[in-house]
Structure formats: C-alpha cells, structure tokens
C-alpha cells in the first residue's frame, strides 16, 4: 500500500486570522507535503527491503544510513507533517490546558520559560528543521530541535508533543524572514496544546 497525503483537519483558510494564511497551507500541504509522499512512494517502489514496512519502521531503518538518506528525508518529512497539522488548532490555538500547564511549570519553571526555550531552539536551528516539545525517556518535558527531516522518533529522544516546522516554506508568506516572530505567534496563537496534553497522557500510559 502506497503512503497517502492525509487531509488537513481544518479548512485551508481556518488559520488565516491567526497568522497562517490560506496560500501558505495550500502550498505547504498540497505541494510540499504531497511531494514528500510522492518521493517516498517512488523510493519504496524501487527498494524491496522497504516494501510492506510502516512509516515508523522506515524512519528507524533509514536513520543514519548514508545510502538511505533520500528515504529518511522523505519518510521523516511525511511523518513530521502528519504530526504538524493537528498540532495547530483554529479553535483552541494557544490555550494551555491545566494538566499540561502544571507539567510545563514543573519541568521548565513556567509557561514563559518553556516558550523561550522553544523559541531559542527554533531560531537556533541553522537552516531547515523543526523545534519540538517532547516527553523525554526520563519522564521530563524537554525542548529539542532537529535538522531537515529528522525528528524525535528517529533520534529516540522521546515522544513528540508539539513540533513546529521552521522550514522557510512554513512562514515566508506570512512572516517573510522573521522566524522568531513566526515561532512566537505559533506558540501564542496556533499551537494545539490540547493535542499535546493528549499525547502526554497517552505516552504516560
Ligand atoms: Mn514543511
């Protein structure tokens, strides 16, 4: 079975009033994400060892393997974008529910400290990549960043609760070169903290 582009969980204009315009989502979802899916399917077709494997298995098999770099990049980006769309919310973007707020305060000292750490990670990612809020193996929330198509699943650092795409295609129409403003707005108005809290609860079992 070939991999497929999942539909966006909201209309393409749903985030426009919150700093992510319809054209951004049109290009980002229909063109960029689709391109990763198409490329991945082409690579799997040519490589019997990858056939019948799940996306997660392909990411883990190809991580750090030089001859599988294109497979890793496209599989990683497919996974990252599957995470990314529901990690934003038109209704509840920016609103942090109680259990998550408590955990952020325990592990970062407060919501503002968490946001600063996340912003620093995203701004500090040289070139393309992602900033993440993860539940690390030691049970603590941590902020990390990954280059290009990599992610916390590949690195084994922990469970992704939130991930912000800091590739230029994610923000250039709305924020031009101002990545710090894009990330600040993402944290304040777009991030789906309800989703993050659900991920946290299921990761804790
Ligand atoms: Mn992207």
py3Dmol code that shows the C-alpha trace and the ligand (Angstrom):
import py3Dmol

protein = """\
ATOM      1  CA  UNK A   1       0.000   0.000   0.000  1.00  0.00           C
ATOM      2  CA  UNK A   2       1.366   3.339  -1.030  1.00  0.00           C
ATOM      3  CA  UNK A   3       1.602   6.144   1.512  1.00  0.00           C
ATOM      4  CA  UNK A   4      -1.056   8.831   1.215  1.00  0.00           C
ATOM      5  CA  UNK A   5      -1.389  12.518   1.972  1.00  0.00           C
ATOM      6  CA  UNK A   6      -3.815  12.873   4.892  1.00  0.00           C
ATOM      7  CA  UNK A   7      -6.412  15.643   4.561  1.00  0.00           C
ATOM      8  CA  UNK A   8      -5.929  18.764   6.661  1.00  0.00           C
ATOM      9  CA  UNK A   9      -8.017  18.562   9.851  1.00  0.00           C
ATOM     10  CA  UNK A  10      -9.475  22.054   9.149  1.00  0.00           C
ATOM     11  CA  UNK A  11     -10.258  24.212   6.107  1.00  0.00           C
ATOM     12  CA  UNK A  12      -7.291  25.887   4.429  1.00  0.00           C
ATOM     13  CA  UNK A  13      -8.455  29.344   5.491  1.00  0.00           C
ATOM     14  CA  UNK A  14      -9.070  28.305   9.125  1.00  0.00           C
ATOM     15  CA  UNK A  15      -5.766  29.661  10.465  1.00  0.00           C
ATOM     16  CA  UNK A  16      -5.693  32.845   8.382  1.00  0.00           C
ATOM     17  CA  UNK A  17      -6.775  35.130  11.220  1.00  0.00           C
ATOM     18  CA  UNK A  18      -4.089  33.561  13.421  1.00  0.00           C
ATOM     19  CA  UNK A  19      -1.093  34.179  11.218  1.00  0.00           C
ATOM     20  CA  UNK A  20      -1.059  31.295   8.730  1.00  0.00           C
ATOM     21  CA  UNK A  21      -2.769  32.268   5.501  1.00  0.00           C
ATOM     22  CA  UNK A  22      -4.680  30.078   3.069  1.00  0.00           C
ATOM     23  CA  UNK A  23      -1.922  30.260   0.451  1.00  0.00           C
ATOM     24  CA  UNK A  24       0.654  29.030   2.973  1.00  0.00           C
ATOM     25  CA  UNK A  25      -1.486  25.986   3.815  1.00  0.00           C
ATOM     26  CA  UNK A  26      -2.303  25.355   0.167  1.00  0.00           C
ATOM     27  CA  UNK A  27       1.374  25.271  -0.807  1.00  0.00           C
ATOM     28  CA  UNK A  28       2.579  23.620   2.381  1.00  0.00           C
ATOM     29  CA  UNK A  29       0.016  20.815   2.481  1.00  0.00           C
ATOM     30  CA  UNK A  30      -0.937  20.269  -1.167  1.00  0.00           C
ATOM     31  CA  UNK A  31       2.517  20.827  -2.683  1.00  0.00           C
ATOM     32  CA  UNK A  32       5.291  20.344  -0.104  1.00  0.00           C
ATOM     33  CA  UNK A  33       3.761  17.544   1.971  1.00  0.00           C
ATOM     34  CA  UNK A  34       2.447  15.856  -1.185  1.00  0.00           C
ATOM     35  CA  UNK A  35       5.928  15.990  -2.715  1.00  0.00           C
ATOM     36  CA  UNK A  36       7.414  14.087   0.253  1.00  0.00           C
ATOM     37  CA  UNK A  37       4.710  11.420  -0.058  1.00  0.00           C
ATOM     38  CA  UNK A  38       5.223  11.065  -3.819  1.00  0.00           C
ATOM     39  CA  UNK A  39       9.009  10.872  -3.485  1.00  0.00           C
ATOM     40  CA  UNK A  40       8.783   8.331  -0.641  1.00  0.00           C
ATOM     41  CA  UNK A  41       6.440   6.095  -2.649  1.00  0.00           C
ATOM     42  CA  UNK A  42       8.842   6.223  -5.596  1.00  0.00           C
ATOM     43  CA  UNK A  43      11.775   5.212  -3.390  1.00  0.00           C
ATOM     44  CA  UNK A  44       9.858   2.377  -1.726  1.00  0.00           C
ATOM     45  CA  UNK A  45       8.825   1.050  -5.135  1.00  0.00           C
ATOM     46  CA  UNK A  46      12.488   0.672  -6.054  1.00  0.00           C
ATOM     47  CA  UNK A  47      13.607  -0.916  -2.778  1.00  0.00           C
ATOM     48  CA  UNK A  48      12.105  -4.322  -1.837  1.00  0.00           C
ATOM     49  CA  UNK A  49      13.554  -4.087   1.704  1.00  0.00           C
ATOM     50  CA  UNK A  50      11.205  -1.171   2.420  1.00  0.00           C
ATOM     51  CA  UNK A  51       8.054  -2.691   0.997  1.00  0.00           C
ATOM     52  CA  UNK A  52       5.327  -3.584   3.487  1.00  0.00           C
ATOM     53  CA  UNK A  53       7.043  -1.581   6.256  1.00  0.00           C
ATOM     54  CA  UNK A  54       5.222   1.063   8.282  1.00  0.00           C
ATOM     55  CA  UNK A  55       6.308   4.685   8.080  1.00  0.00           C
ATOM     56  CA  UNK A  56       7.790   4.432  11.582  1.00  0.00           C
ATOM     57  CA  UNK A  57       9.767   1.314  10.622  1.00  0.00           C
ATOM     58  CA  UNK A  58      11.130   3.001   7.501  1.00  0.00           C
ATOM     59  CA  UNK A  59      12.246   6.022   9.548  1.00  0.00           C
ATOM     60  CA  UNK A  60      14.025   3.818  12.067  1.00  0.00           C
ATOM     61  CA  UNK A  61      15.616   1.605   9.377  1.00  0.00           C
ATOM     62  CA  UNK A  62      16.948   4.550   7.369  1.00  0.00           C
ATOM     63  CA  UNK A  63      18.112   6.867  10.183  1.00  0.00           C
ATOM     64  CA  UNK A  64      21.848   7.488   9.954  1.00  0.00           C
ATOM     65  CA  UNK A  65      22.281   5.227   6.888  1.00  0.00           C
ATOM     66  CA  UNK A  66      24.057   7.153   4.197  1.00  0.00           C
ATOM     67  CA  UNK A  67      22.714   5.094   1.287  1.00  0.00           C
ATOM     68  CA  UNK A  68      19.154   5.615   2.558  1.00  0.00           C
ATOM     69  CA  UNK A  69      19.386   9.390   3.075  1.00  0.00           C
ATOM     70  CA  UNK A  70      16.693  10.267   0.498  1.00  0.00           C
ATOM     71  CA  UNK A  71      14.399   7.624   2.020  1.00  0.00           C
ATOM     72  CA  UNK A  72      14.972   9.024   5.503  1.00  0.00           C
ATOM     73  CA  UNK A  73      14.446  12.631   4.421  1.00  0.00           C
ATOM     74  CA  UNK A  74      11.132  11.949   2.714  1.00  0.00           C
ATOM     75  CA  UNK A  75       9.814   9.451   5.270  1.00  0.00           C
ATOM     76  CA  UNK A  76      10.819  11.812   8.094  1.00  0.00           C
ATOM     77  CA  UNK A  77       9.135  14.766   6.461  1.00  0.00           C
ATOM     78  CA  UNK A  78       5.965  12.742   5.793  1.00  0.00           C
ATOM     79  CA  UNK A  79       5.828  11.766   9.479  1.00  0.00           C
ATOM     80  CA  UNK A  80       6.678  15.291  10.655  1.00  0.00           C
ATOM     81  CA  UNK A  81       3.847  16.841   8.652  1.00  0.00           C
ATOM     82  CA  UNK A  82       1.357  14.164   9.765  1.00  0.00           C
ATOM     83  CA  UNK A  83       2.183  15.382  13.294  1.00  0.00           C
ATOM     84  CA  UNK A  84       2.266  19.060  12.389  1.00  0.00           C
ATOM     85  CA  UNK A  85      -1.275  19.615  11.021  1.00  0.00           C
ATOM     86  CA  UNK A  86      -3.162  18.521  14.159  1.00  0.00           C
ATOM     87  CA  UNK A  87      -0.563  20.286  16.315  1.00  0.00           C
ATOM     88  CA  UNK A  88      -2.291  23.527  15.280  1.00  0.00           C
ATOM     89  CA  UNK A  89      -5.881  24.422  16.134  1.00  0.00           C
ATOM     90  CA  UNK A  90      -8.228  27.048  14.700  1.00  0.00           C
ATOM     91  CA  UNK A  91     -10.419  26.959  17.836  1.00  0.00           C
ATOM     92  CA  UNK A  92      -8.050  26.465  20.755  1.00  0.00           C
ATOM     93  CA  UNK A  93      -4.706  27.609  19.368  1.00  0.00           C
ATOM     94  CA  UNK A  94      -2.505  28.943  22.159  1.00  0.00           C
ATOM     95  CA  UNK A  95      -4.776  27.863  25.009  1.00  0.00           C
ATOM     96  CA  UNK A  96      -2.900  25.664  27.503  1.00  0.00           C
ATOM     97  CA  UNK A  97      -4.994  23.166  29.487  1.00  0.00           C
ATOM     98  CA  UNK A  98      -4.385  22.631  33.199  1.00  0.00           C
ATOM     99  CA  UNK A  99      -2.511  19.321  33.350  1.00  0.00           C
ATOM    100  CA  UNK A 100      -0.053  20.393  30.658  1.00  0.00           C
ATOM    101  CA  UNK A 101       0.448  23.802  32.249  1.00  0.00           C
ATOM    102  CA  UNK A 102       1.286  22.121  35.545  1.00  0.00           C
ATOM    103  CA  UNK A 103       3.847  19.846  33.857  1.00  0.00           C
ATOM    104  CA  UNK A 104       5.384  22.743  31.892  1.00  0.00           C
ATOM    105  CA  UNK A 105       5.762  24.664  35.134  1.00  0.00           C
ATOM    106  CA  UNK A 106       7.334  21.676  36.901  1.00  0.00           C
ATOM    107  CA  UNK A 107       9.860  20.992  34.153  1.00  0.00           C
ATOM    108  CA  UNK A 108      10.649  24.473  32.790  1.00  0.00           C
ATOM    109  CA  UNK A 109       9.787  26.750  35.695  1.00  0.00           C
ATOM    110  CA  UNK A 110       6.788  28.223  33.880  1.00  0.00           C
ATOM    111  CA  UNK A 111       4.994  28.638  30.571  1.00  0.00           C
ATOM    112  CA  UNK A 112       7.082  31.676  29.600  1.00  0.00           C
ATOM    113  CA  UNK A 113      10.304  29.764  30.231  1.00  0.00           C
ATOM    114  CA  UNK A 114       9.031  26.909  28.083  1.00  0.00           C
ATOM    115  CA  UNK A 115       8.145  29.310  25.270  1.00  0.00           C
ATOM    116  CA  UNK A 116      11.559  30.984  25.460  1.00  0.00           C
ATOM    117  CA  UNK A 117      13.330  27.616  25.284  1.00  0.00           C
ATOM    118  CA  UNK A 118      11.198  26.523  22.336  1.00  0.00           C
ATOM    119  CA  UNK A 119      11.770  29.778  20.506  1.00  0.00           C
ATOM    120  CA  UNK A 120      15.524  29.587  21.126  1.00  0.00           C
ATOM    121  CA  UNK A 121      15.564  26.046  19.697  1.00  0.00           C
ATOM    122  CA  UNK A 122      13.613  27.033  16.593  1.00  0.00           C
ATOM    123  CA  UNK A 123      15.588  30.193  15.939  1.00  0.00           C
ATOM    124  CA  UNK A 124      18.851  28.357  16.647  1.00  0.00           C
ATOM    125  CA  UNK A 125      18.147  25.595  14.127  1.00  0.00           C
ATOM    126  CA  UNK A 126      20.536  26.643  11.354  1.00  0.00           C
ATOM    127  CA  UNK A 127      18.754  26.220   8.031  1.00  0.00           C
ATOM    128  CA  UNK A 128      15.705  23.974   7.734  1.00  0.00           C
ATOM    129  CA  UNK A 129      14.321  21.824  10.505  1.00  0.00           C
ATOM    130  CA  UNK A 130      11.942  21.516  13.433  1.00  0.00           C
ATOM    131  CA  UNK A 131      11.571  22.602  17.054  1.00  0.00           C
ATOM    132  CA  UNK A 132       9.930  20.083  19.378  1.00  0.00           C
ATOM    133  CA  UNK A 133       8.381  19.740  22.795  1.00  0.00           C
ATOM    134  CA  UNK A 134       8.930  16.125  23.794  1.00  0.00           C
ATOM    135  CA  UNK A 135       8.325  13.855  26.730  1.00  0.00           C
ATOM    136  CA  UNK A 136      11.854  12.520  27.244  1.00  0.00           C
ATOM    137  CA  UNK A 137      12.690   8.995  28.394  1.00  0.00           C
ATOM    138  CA  UNK A 138      13.303  10.273  31.944  1.00  0.00           C
ATOM    139  CA  UNK A 139       9.677  11.445  32.208  1.00  0.00           C
ATOM    140  CA  UNK A 140      10.507  15.142  31.867  1.00  0.00           C
ATOM    141  CA  UNK A 141       9.355  17.561  29.221  1.00  0.00           C
ATOM    142  CA  UNK A 142      12.198  18.834  27.075  1.00  0.00           C
ATOM    143  CA  UNK A 143      12.669  21.116  24.100  1.00  0.00           C
ATOM    144  CA  UNK A 144      14.788  19.856  21.205  1.00  0.00           C
ATOM    145  CA  UNK A 145      15.480  20.738  17.602  1.00  0.00           C
ATOM    146  CA  UNK A 146      16.201  18.536  14.595  1.00  0.00           C
ATOM    147  CA  UNK A 147      17.609  19.392  11.146  1.00  0.00           C
ATOM    148  CA  UNK A 148      15.769  18.857   7.854  1.00  0.00           C
ATOM    149  CA  UNK A 149      13.513  15.770   8.011  1.00  0.00           C
ATOM    150  CA  UNK A 150      14.731  14.351  11.313  1.00  0.00           C
ATOM    151  CA  UNK A 151      12.533  14.057  14.398  1.00  0.00           C
ATOM    152  CA  UNK A 152      12.421  12.692  17.973  1.00  0.00           C
ATOM    153  CA  UNK A 153      11.131   9.328  16.730  1.00  0.00           C
ATOM    154  CA  UNK A 154      14.298   8.866  14.669  1.00  0.00           C
ATOM    155  CA  UNK A 155      16.688  10.122  17.334  1.00  0.00           C
ATOM    156  CA  UNK A 156      14.905   8.139  20.048  1.00  0.00           C
ATOM    157  CA  UNK A 157      14.842  11.168  22.344  1.00  0.00           C
ATOM    158  CA  UNK A 158      11.210  10.782  23.334  1.00  0.00           C
ATOM    159  CA  UNK A 159       7.587  11.297  22.362  1.00  0.00           C
ATOM    160  CA  UNK A 160       6.720  14.369  20.302  1.00  0.00           C
ATOM    161  CA  UNK A 161       4.031  16.506  21.935  1.00  0.00           C
ATOM    162  CA  UNK A 162       4.411  19.581  19.723  1.00  0.00           C
ATOM    163  CA  UNK A 163       6.522  20.224  16.648  1.00  0.00           C
ATOM    164  CA  UNK A 164       6.946  23.488  14.813  1.00  0.00           C
ATOM    165  CA  UNK A 165       8.113  23.433  11.209  1.00  0.00           C
ATOM    166  CA  UNK A 166      10.841  26.060  10.823  1.00  0.00           C
ATOM    167  CA  UNK A 167      11.491  25.450   7.136  1.00  0.00           C
ATOM    168  CA  UNK A 168      11.041  28.747   5.288  1.00  0.00           C
ATOM    169  CA  UNK A 169       8.057  27.333   3.353  1.00  0.00           C
ATOM    170  CA  UNK A 170       6.165  27.286   6.630  1.00  0.00           C
ATOM    171  CA  UNK A 171       6.387  31.019   7.323  1.00  0.00           C
ATOM    172  CA  UNK A 172       7.767  33.035   4.436  1.00  0.00           C
ATOM    173  CA  UNK A 173       4.442  34.270   3.050  1.00  0.00           C
ATOM    174  CA  UNK A 174       3.181  35.312   6.494  1.00  0.00           C
ATOM    175  CA  UNK A 175       6.344  36.465   8.250  1.00  0.00           C
ATOM    176  CA  UNK A 176       8.949  36.855   5.495  1.00  0.00           C
ATOM    177  CA  UNK A 177      12.380  36.329   7.079  1.00  0.00           C
ATOM    178  CA  UNK A 178      11.149  36.865  10.668  1.00  0.00           C
ATOM    179  CA  UNK A 179      11.404  33.336  12.029  1.00  0.00           C
ATOM    180  CA  UNK A 180      11.350  34.481  15.683  1.00  0.00           C
ATOM    181  CA  UNK A 181       8.001  36.240  15.120  1.00  0.00           C
ATOM    182  CA  UNK A 182       6.584  33.175  13.366  1.00  0.00           C
ATOM    183  CA  UNK A 183       7.553  30.903  16.263  1.00  0.00           C
ATOM    184  CA  UNK A 184       6.260  33.334  18.899  1.00  0.00           C
ATOM    185  CA  UNK A 185       2.936  33.585  17.054  1.00  0.00           C
ATOM    186  CA  UNK A 186       2.847  29.820  16.586  1.00  0.00           C
ATOM    187  CA  UNK A 187       3.230  29.276  20.337  1.00  0.00           C
ATOM    188  CA  UNK A 188       0.752  32.020  21.279  1.00  0.00           C
ATOM    189  CA  UNK A 189      -1.993  31.542  18.671  1.00  0.00           C
ATOM    190  CA  UNK A 190      -1.623  28.346  16.662  1.00  0.00           C
ATOM    191  CA  UNK A 191      -0.188  25.577  18.841  1.00  0.00           C
ATOM    192  CA  UNK A 192      -2.712  22.910  19.827  1.00  0.00           C
ATOM    193  CA  UNK A 193      -1.865  22.354  23.492  1.00  0.00           C
ATOM    194  CA  UNK A 194      -4.967  20.156  23.915  1.00  0.00           C
ATOM    195  CA  UNK A 195      -3.368  17.769  21.417  1.00  0.00           C
ATOM    196  CA  UNK A 196      -0.048  17.981  23.277  1.00  0.00           C
ATOM    197  CA  UNK A 197      -1.779  17.145  26.563  1.00  0.00           C
ATOM    198  CA  UNK A 198      -3.497  14.133  24.964  1.00  0.00           C
ATOM    199  CA  UNK A 199      -0.112  12.933  23.629  1.00  0.00           C
ATOM    200  CA  UNK A 200       1.409  13.419  27.083  1.00  0.00           C
ATOM    201  CA  UNK A 201      -1.357  11.403  28.773  1.00  0.00           C
ATOM    202  CA  UNK A 202      -1.137   8.507  26.310  1.00  0.00           C
ATOM    203  CA  UNK A 203       2.665   8.449  26.472  1.00  0.00           C
ATOM    204  CA  UNK A 204       2.495   8.174  30.262  1.00  0.00           C
ATOM    205  CA  UNK A 205       0.008   5.301  29.839  1.00  0.00           C
TER     206      UNK A 205
END
"""
ligand_1 = """\
1
LIG
Mn 7.023 21.775 5.974
"""
view = py3Dmol.view(width=600, height=400)
view.addModel(protein, "pdb")
view.setStyle({"model": 0}, {"cartoon": {"style": "trace"}})
view.addModel(ligand_1, "xyz")
view.setStyle({"model": 1}, {"stick": {}})
view.zoomTo()
view.show()
